[in-house]
């Protein structure tokens, strides 16, 4: 009696298609005969996993299997499904998966005829934003040089009045195949470079490529809360591909300028604010800047230099669909004046005497304060 297909792939019965495919990829990588030349059991396990995937990846077959087990699948063979005659048979059915695993350009078999239309290439653009633009979000217009279908030849690459010819090397497939043991390896055709056609009389405008480079203005919506290094995807704004294929995407990489006062830590803002010695001693209410507007901050009496206060909800909007904002952390530092008026000098000396400090004619009290805060 054949094993349960879910058990073969090591997935639960409620596994979705993505989980099933992932499990099969793992099994195929582990037990492929070419990767296990000294393991005689690998081929059997490889075929068993492929048979299980053939059923569980097909909604109709999976439904019958879930209801009736192996008996619900038509045909004979080891599992009531018919199995596979060879590794080539497996490859022809699941070539896309083996292309992903072994990295040979998609890996699809040619049993369906003609090559697949090629999607356009993705593009990247570096966009510099001011600090507050990144915090609040904005719309920016950028100019991007994209490859678009040549208007002179309608994207064919051939001169007006002529047509591309089917490539004689790959017969229009865009690829050639090599057999290596149980693997049928697909590589790009060296003659047509994957196009499936060759051009004997190329278009004079695009030199036979079928595309020309043009500058396009694109408006990019910048969401609030973007940070330095984030890439924003703008769908279908990359290079255009073949006539029947979609264009690539544009990836806008964000570069954020530093702010003269604010520092950012994820969704939080850090700010250092100077206060006077009397404010630190007696307390005060001061106005401090935030990324939105100035706001009041109450300084309690006896606040030490370096004390950090938290302004909740005054930070950066949280990116990624989550609601809310970060906080702003304000560090207050007692500012020591570099120059004193005669009256200020007398008052500070008087304070030093009251606190039994030592003062000489060179003003060592002020120097002591400066030395303390320079540590």
Secondary structure, DSSP 4 states (H G I P E B T S, - for coil): -PPPHHHHHT--TT--HHHHHHHHHHHHHHH-GGG-TT-TTHHHHHHHHHHHHHHHTSHHHHHHHHHHGGGGS-S-STTSS---SSHHHHHHHSHHHHHHHHTSTT---STT-SPPPPPPPPEEEEEEE-HHHHHH-EEEEEEEEEEEE-TTTTTS-BPTT---EE-TTTTTSSEEEEEETTEEEEEE-TTTTTSSEE-SSB-TTTTTSSEEEEEEEEEEEE-TT--TT-EEEETT-S---STTS----EEEEEEEPPPSS-EEETTEEEEEEEE-HHHHHH-EEEEE--SSS-EEEEE-TTPPTT-EEEETT-SPBPSSS---B--EEEEEEEPPPSS--HHHHHHHHHHHHHTT----TT-HHHHHHHHHHT-
